[in-house]
Amino acid sequence: MSVRMIGPEAEARLDWLALCRAIEAGHARPRAEIGDTFLYRGGDTLLSRAAWIDGLGQLVKTATIFPGNVAVGKPAVNGSAAVYSDVDGTLSAIVDFHLLTKWKTAGDSLCAALRLAPKDPRVILIVGAGTVGRSLRQAYGAAFPGARFQLWNRTPVSAARLAGAFPGTEVVTDLAAAVAGADIVTCATMATEPVIRGDWLRPGQHIDLIGAYRPDMREADDAALRRARIFVDSRATTIGHIGELKIPLAAGVISEGDVVADYYDLASGAFARRSEDEITLFKNGGGAHLDLMVARYILDAAG
């Protein structure tokens, strides 16, 4: 059997809402077995993730994260992704790393927002104008076409460049005021110290945290976690691995019991907004099981 090569041209056949349905369907299957390996050199990271889902097969995805690449005009994140047959374990597909990562990362957050965000949000704030910020603008725009979009970035010129690609997107410079005025705040930065403050939040908001992926990184402060009902995509890939939750857990700011649900709780109804006034907070931790679900969606959509 030949190995399929799925490149960026497959994107024309993909749909954000169909992707979310595929992610939900993937979590109705037997629970994934996952294994992660993290290697560090200073600020650089080598991350290898593997997953096996009965009925979907296996996936191994390796990512290199070199933040310094940005200064010389290179992508900060690179890697590869291989999908293996569930029947005989043979290599069945190589999926373009950047295509898969884009749709997995933004789709992961969008899937949560469809369950946790207020209905018909008026204002969506994107914090961070990098590659993920661009895909978030596309994903959230597809799901909430009536919303007004705002964009904040530490360097306004980058924010202006991204906003220019999406007519009607407003660049804001006062982050505190923008957070307070938004119905959804989606944050994708490389911050190691919190950029979202709990005392900026108001009842009824949804906070989507994406950027932190290392034990020393977080985007929201202790007050934000205390004020919100906390959800994650996977307890297994967030609680003990990512500083967003690991640091406040170690300090006793929150307990594991404060994590209300992950995607494997979708069927029970626990992964849901409970009232109009509550603040919901979602930590997008990723994981190879999500990459596998999204890769299979891409393979099916590509035909």
Secondary structure, 3 states (H helix, E strand, C coil): CCCEEECHHHHHHCCHHHHHHHHHHHCCCCCCEEEEEEEEECCEEEEEEEEEECCCEEEEEEEEECHHHHHHCCCCEEEEEEEECCCCCCEEEEECHHHHHHHHHHHHHHHHHHHHCCCCCCEEEEECCCHHHHHHHHHHHHHCCCCEEEEECCCHHHHHHHHCCCCCCEECCCHHHHHHHCCEEEECCCCCCCCECHHHCCCCCEEEECCCCCCCCCCECHHHHHHCEEEECCHHHHCCCCHHHHHHHHCCCCCHHHEEECHHHCCCCCCCCCCCCCCEEEECCCCHHHHHHHHHHHHHHHC
